[in-house]
Amino acid sequence: MSYVIGIDLGTSAVKALLVDRDGRVRGEASESYPLISEKPGYNEQEPERWVEGTVSALRTLVRDSGVEPAAVEGVSFSGQMHGLVLLDAERNVLRNAILWNDTRTTEQCREIESALGGRLLDIAKNRALEGFTLPKLLWVKRHEPETFAKADVFLLPKDYVRYRLTGRIASEYSDAAGTLLLDVAARRWSADIAAAFGLPESLLPPLVAPHADVGTLLPDVADATGLPSTVRVFAGGADNACGAIGAGILSEGETLCSIGTSGVVLSYVGRGDVDYGGRLHFFNHGEADAYYAMGVTLAAGYSLQWFKDAFAPHVPFEALLRGLDETPPGAGGLLFTPYIVGERTPHPDATIRGSFVGMDASHRLAHFTRAVVEGITFSLKESLDILRGAGHDIRSLVSIGGGAKNEHWLQMQADIFGADIHKLESEQGPAMGAAMLAAYGCGWFGSLAECAAVFIKRSRTFRPREEQRAAYDRLFRAYQSVYGHTRELNEALAAFRKPQAQA
């Protein structure tokens, strides 16, 4: 038997997954690392911690799985998007990496909009938001000019780790699409955007395809991990692109709902000339010549975690979510909007904050719990409706993440989305997508779709119930009105608010 390894470089930990030719997980290991938040809105990490964690996780995986190291044929990566790693000419890291959830770059976003106007959407296909990489580069250029002057190349987080494992500098299309520097349809860096901000093209790393073979492990890395230096290393993809691969979202109409800290509704797109007017993210897929459109709820699972921590800290999640079954749709007339750290889709608004609307003395913990979960799901439906309005025929979704762990929540998704919801037999998220890129790169399969047919199995389908769907349609219209009615109020309250970082 031979194996591949998928490495997912997350925001709080790195996960390594060992998978055999039948798609069975034969081992996994993870290592955590800290977040550095020196000021409100600042979120950074030390890239060396990623490398140390990845090497440690690989060493643990090889040791504890008991497989013959020589049987591991390939390694690939998934990673947190948008983070900025700056290297000098000697390939030393110049400063801590600035992460996707760092919000210091509002001024730079306005600068980008002013300089590029409509060309930004024409080329990069996405609006200027604080999370993207170009605003971070401009922030460093403005506020840390001595550091910027030393910068020879920038890398995204997983690309830096891969460089340290192989010695080769490269980026790939799916992650590069989240920088605002990529011509997304043409799959090349945009010389026009770089020139508009005085960025030398030499700062942009070479581009390869997600399944591209980028070398083998360096001898010292092989020694440290226990893997042979002959292991082939493949470029990998952005976490959402790999999440889509790992859920089998590989053909037109296939759609993913992922509820983690943030929430994502993502749909496969087979061509690069579509125009969503900036209402959705549009990125290159991990599959060759494909794309995906995506809406984001900033605080999906984070809203539920916040609610539990604030109001039911001693109640286990399993017990808390029993309230979903105990309370009918509508939570007794209680609505929640999950804008607790601002919002992304359909309201790119850093000032808006969440609301409970309709509280009365009859409401108990179970009502509030259901309202929170319904509000998260309503927010995701807004992204789904934009996709449908743009011509996507979405009749079913694959649900992964925290929202797929509770059957009552899965049924709620079916009722609110008005679509079948598929649960996977074994969900491993982006790490599985990375492993599939390695399996494809090693030649185990002729396509990622062939790989998915072996690696990914659906265990259960939840279908919408007409009575509940009709009730939720009425409630959803009320939910959609909350943003407009509270926006000015939240702007007035902003002066009294303690600044905070996004989830």
Secondary structure, 3 states (H helix, E strand, C coil): CCEEEEEEECCCEEEEEEEECCCCEEEEEEEECCCECCCCCCCEECHHHHHHHHHHHHHHHHHHHCCCHHHEEEEEEEECCCCEEEECCCCCECCCEECCCCCCCHHHHHHHHHHHCCHHHHHHCCCCCCCCHHHHHHHHHHHCHHHHHHCCEEECHHHHHHHHHHCCCCEEHHHHCCCCCEECCCCEECHHHHHHCCCCHHHCCCEECCCCEEEECCHHHHHHHCCCCCCEEECCEEHHHHHHHHCCCCCCCCEEEEECCCEEEEEEECCCCCCCCCCCEEEECCCCCCEEEEEEECCCHHHHHHHHHHHCCCCCHHHHCCHHHHCCCCCCCCEEECCCCCECCCCCECCCCCEEECCCCCCCHHHHHHHHHHHHHHHHHHHHHHHHHCCCCCCEEEEEEHHHCCHHHHHHHHHHHCCEEEEECCCCCHHHHHHHHHHHHCCCCCCHHHHHHHHCCEEEEECCCHHHHHHHHHHHHHHHHHHHHHHHHHHHHHHHCCCCCCC
